[in-house]
C-alpha cells in the first residue's frame, strides 16, 4: 500500500496515541486504521473521526500499515497531517 498524498505537502503520524492527538488538535486530514487492530485501541479514533467528519481509510493489516508508514513493525493507525 502506498500513500501518495504524502508527496503533496503532508506528513504522517503513526500509532494510536499520536493519531488521536493529531485529530484532537485539528491537524489530521485523513486517518488510516488497520482492520486487525484491537477494537479497544481504534474505537476512540473511529468515534472522533465520525464526529468530526474525517475520512477513514481501512487497511487490511497492522503490518501493511506499518510498512506503508516506513516502520519495521505494525501500526494500528496513522494520520495524514499538514506540515
C-alpha positions in Angstrom: 0.0 0.0 0.0 1.4 3.4 -0.9 0.2 6.7 0.5 0.6 9.0 -2.5 -0.9 12.0 -0.7 2.3 12.2 1.4 4.1 13.7 -1.6 1.7 16.7 -1.6 2.7 18.6 1.5 1.6 16.2 4.3 3.5 14.3 6.9 2.4 11.2 8.8 1.8 10.5 12.5 1.9 6.8 13.4 0.3 4.9 16.3 -3.0 5.3 18.2 -1.8 8.0 20.6 -0.2 10.2 18.0 -3.2 9.7 15.7 -5.7 10.7 18.4 -3.7 13.8 19.3 -3.5 14.9 15.7 -7.3 14.5 15.4 -7.9 16.4 18.6 -5.6 19.2 17.6 -7.4 19.5 14.2 -4.3 18.8 12.3 -5.4 15.4 10.8 -6.9 15.5 7.3 -7.2 11.7 6.7 -6.9 8.7 9.0 -5.8 5.2 8.3 -6.9 2.3 10.6 -5.7 -1.4 10.4 -8.6 -3.8 10.3 -6.8 -6.3 12.5 -6.0 -3.8 15.3 -7.7 -4.3 18.7 -11.1 -2.6 18.8 -10.3 -1.0 22.2 -7.4 0.8 20.6 -9.0 2.1 17.4 -12.6 2.6 18.6 -11.9 6.0 20.2 -10.2 7.1 17.0 -13.1 6.0 14.8 -15.6 7.8 17.1 -13.6 11.0 16.8 -13.3 10.7 13.0 -17.1 10.1 12.8 -17.9 13.1 15.0 -15.5 15.4 13.1 -16.3 14.1 9.6 -12.7 13.0 8.9 -12.2 10.3 6.2 -11.1 6.9 7.4 -9.2 4.5 5.2 -9.2 0.9 6.3 -6.0 -1.1 5.7 -6.1 -4.9 5.8 -3.4 -5.3 8.5 -1.2 -3.6 11.0 1.8 -5.0 9.3 0.8 -3.4 6.0 0.0 -0.1 7.5 3.4 -0.1 9.4 5.2 -0.9 6.2 3.4 1.9 4.3 4.4 4.3 7.1 8.1 3.3 6.7 8.4 1.4 10.0 9.5 -2.1 10.7 6.6 -3.0 13.0 2.8 -3.0 12.7 0.8 0.2 13.3 -2.8 0.2 14.5 -3.5 3.7 13.0 -1.9 6.6 11.3 -3.0 10.1 10.3 -2.0 12.4 7.5 -1.4 15.9 8.9 -0.5 19.2 7.3 3.2 20.1 7.5 
